[in-house]
Amino acid sequence: MITLGLDISTSSTGYAIYNDGLIYGCIKSNKKHDEFTNLINLKSFISNLIYQYNPDIINIEAPAKQFNKYTNANTLNKLTGWNYVIFIMCKELNPNTFHINVNTARAKLRKKANLTGRLKKEDVPNAIEIITGKEFKKIFNRNGNIMTSTYDMSDACALALFNME
């Protein structure tokens, strides 16, 4: 079974394809483009993934329903809008498209990796390494710090592995 996992973001969207192995990455918005152009580019990229891999299931991170330290009302509204635009497009291309709560996906990943406690976003790459037996490729900035796009990719992987037996 081929599964596509998506962690939609206005700055860096993580994607992962699971089919007896993981292929993952992220598509970053271009800061020189307006929001509409970036969303159109994201739609095009994801539809190409769907045509290329023909996934049986598409799991998209469910939109956040409350604020956290990274969001305000404007950000939350924009993220929700982008999420539903991509969700509707994916649903039209593949009726087996689902919204999955990221904490539910992380909990299932934790169980598969035989870990205890709640998985925070920083813990997800390690859990993926345990399950796949392969190093999770992280993205670092110039200062050597892990970039947030790493966690977009790892959450997309958690969503892609969600239906794995």
N, C-alpha and C positions, 0 to 999 in steps of 0.2 A: 504494500500500500504506500502510495506517495502522498506526503502531507506537506503543505505550505504553511508556515507560521509567519505572521506579520505583527510587528510592534510599530504602529503608526505614530509618527511624530512630525511636527512642522519643521524640525531642523535635521533630524537624522532618523530615517525609518530602517529598522532592522528587518531582515528577511532570512528565512531558513527553509531549505528543502530537505525532508527526510525520506530516504529510499535506500535502506540498507547502508546508511551512512549519512553524514550531514554536509550540506553545502550551505554556507551562510555568508552574509555580508551586510552592508548598509548602503543606502543611497542618501546622500546629503543634499539638502536644499542649497541652491546657489544664492548667496547673500546679495548678489547683484540683480537677481530677478525679483519680480513682485510675487506676492503670495499665490495668485491665480496661476501664473506660469509654473511655479514650483509644484503646485498641485497637479496640473496637467502633465508635467514631466513624471511625477510619481505614479500617476494612473497609467501612463504609457509603459513605464518600467515594470510595474506589477502585472499588467496585462500580458506583456512579453514573457514574463516568468511563467504565467499560467499557460500560455500557448506552447512554450518550450518544454515544460515539465508535465503538463496535464495532470495536476494533482487530483487525487481522489477526494481529499478533504482540505479545506482551507480554514485555519484557525487564526482569528484576529483578536488581538488583545482588546477586551471590552473597554469602552471609554471610562475614564475616571469619573467618579460621581461626587468627589469631594476634593477640597484643596489640600495640597501638601506644601512642603517648604519650597517646591519648585514652581508652583502654579499660582496664578491669580485668576479672577473671573474672566478676563480677556483671553488668557492662555487656555483656560479650561474650555471656553466656548469655541475657540479656534480648533483645538485638538479634537473636540467632539465632532465638529463639522467635517474636518478632514477624515476622521475615522469613518463616519457614515457615508461619505462620498465613496471611499475605497470599499467599504463593506457592500454597498449596493452594487457597485461595479463587479466585485467578485461574485456576489450572489447571482447576478445576471449571467456570468460566465460559468459558474459552477454552483448548483443549488445546495451542495454540501459545504456551505460556508457558515461558520459559527463564530459568535462572540464568546470568548473564554476569559474569565476573570484571571488576571495575572497571578494573584495569590493562589488560586486553585491550581493553575499550571505549575507554579513553583512547588506547591505541596506534593503534587503527583511526582514531580522530578525528584524531590527529596526522598520520597519513598523508594523510587527506582534506584537511587544511588545509595540506599541504606544509610541515610544521614538522619540525625535527630535535630529537633528544634525547628524553628521557622527559618526558611531560606530568605535572606535579604537579597536584594539585587546584586550585591557584591559577592554573594556566595554561589550564584547560579553558574558562572563559568567553571568553578571547581566541580560542581555536581555533574555538569556536562562532560567534563574530562573523565570522571569516574565511570559514567555510563558508556561513553564511546571508547574509552581507552586511548584517546588522542588528545594532544594539547589543544586547548582552546586559544585561538589567535586573538590576542588583545590589541587594542589600538592605543598608542601612547602619544601624548603631546610633546612639544619640544623640551619641556621640563622633566619628562619621564613619568608623568602622572597618567593613570588610566583615564581615557576619555569616556564620556557618557555614551558615545556610540557603541562602545564595547558592550554595555549593558542593554542597549537596544537590540544588538545582535543576539546576546545570550537569552533575553526574554523571547525573542523570535524562535530561538532553538527550543526553549521550553515548550512553546506552543506547537512547534513542529513535532516534538516528541510526545505530545499529550496523548495521542491515540496508540502509541507504541505498546505492544503487549510485552 
